[in-house]
Amino acid sequence: LQIAAKHHISMSTLRRLVRQSSGYPLHDYIHRLKMSEAKHLLINTPLRVKEIAGMLHYHDTFYFSRLFKKYMGISPQKCRHNV
């Protein structure tokens, strides 16, 4: 990741630091951040789910929707309509 290079640390050090501070593995932490941003965008913008997925670098909308439901407990469409 660019984060490790930017801070002149190894990927293993980055993984360890993220797990220590968040309690989650690095990939899980990144997904959680992205899903939180997706929720914000679903609630506060008229962007389509496909557009939000692309903005967050998920090129498969079905995969994005499955991850969103895993982390947020509801589908992206229900999240938008439950506001």
Secondary structure, 3 states (H helix, E strand, C coil): CHHHHHCCCCHHHHHHHHHHHHCCCHHHHHHHHHHHHHHHHHHHCCCCHHHHHHHCCCCCHHHHHHHHHHHHCCCHHHHHHCC
